[in-house]
C-alpha cells in the first residue's frame, strides 16, 4: 500500500487559507515549499481537487510535472458528484467527464467522488452528520434510485475505461452509498470492473447519531471492492437527550475507528492502492497528519506490508 495525502487544511505560511475550502493546494508561489514538506513527512501521493488541477490539458500536465519534481504523484483526482438529481445531474455529468480527462493527464488514472445530491432540505433534519436521520440515505432510497444511478454510471464507467481511468465511489453520508449494503448493491448493479469503492469509515461512523453498522463489519465487506481509501479518525460525543452526536477529527491512532483492524482487512483482500490520510482541519495539520503517517507505516510493517 502507498500513503497518500487527502489534506483538509492547506494553510502554510504565509497562506492562511481563511476562506477555505482547505482541500485545494496552496497558491503556486508557496506550493513548492509546501510539497517538499509533504514529501518529507512521508506521503507518496497527493489527492488533487478539480480547482487545483485547472481546466485544460496544459494545466494538468504542468501540475503533474510540478508534483513529480518533488517526488510525489497525483494519487487521485477528486471530482464528479451525484448523477440523478435533475437540478444538478447535467452539471455533475460534465464534472465527471472533466475529472476523467484530468485524471488521465495527471497520471492518477483514478477519480474519486461521493454521489450525493439527494437532500431535499439541506437545512432541515438529517442534513448534517450525527443526527437521528439522514437525508438522501440508503434507508430512504427506492430501488429506482439505485437503478437510475447505476444506469448513468455505466456510461461514465465506459467513458473512463476509454481513457484508462478507474472510478471510486466514496461511501458517504447523505447518499445511497452510505453503508456496505448500499455500496455493494450499487456496484453489483453498475457491473463494471473499473468501478469500485472508497470505503471511508469516517463517513459511516458520523452518518448517524448512533452508527448503523460497525466499522469492522463494513471494511471486511468492502475491502475487495476498494479502488481508493480515505482514512480519517474521529472521537464521538453522543448526547442521548438530543439524539445527536458531535465529532472531533484527530490523528489516526487517537480515535475510535480501529485502523489496525481495517488495514489488516485491506491487506488480506490484496489492496495495493493508496491509504489516503484525510487530514486534520485544526491546529498544525502537518504535525498531526505526520503522526497518522507514522502510525500507518508501523502497522503496515507489523503486517509485513
Secondary structure as UniProt FT lines:
FT   STRAND          2..6
FT   TURN            13..14
FT   TURN            18..19
FT   HELIX           28..41
FT   STRAND          45..49
FT   HELIX           50..53
FT   HELIX           57..69
FT   TURN            70..71
FT   STRAND          73..78
FT   TURN            86..88
FT   HELIX           89..106
FT   STRAND          110..113
FT   TURN            122..123
FT   TURN            125..126
FT   TURN            129..130
FT   TURN            135..136
FT   TURN            138..140
FT   HELIX           143..162
FT   TURN            163..164
FT   STRAND          166..170
FT   TURN            173..174
FT   HELIX           180..190
FT   TURN            193..194
FT   STRAND          195..198
FT   HELIX           201..205
FT   TURN            206..207
FT   HELIX           215..222
FT   HELIX           223..225
FT   STRAND          226..231
FT   STRAND          233..239
FT   HELIX           240..242
FT   STRAND          244..250
FT   HELIX           252..254
FT   HELIX           259..268
FT   TURN            269..270
FT   STRAND          274..278
FT   HELIX           285..302
FT   TURN            303..304
//
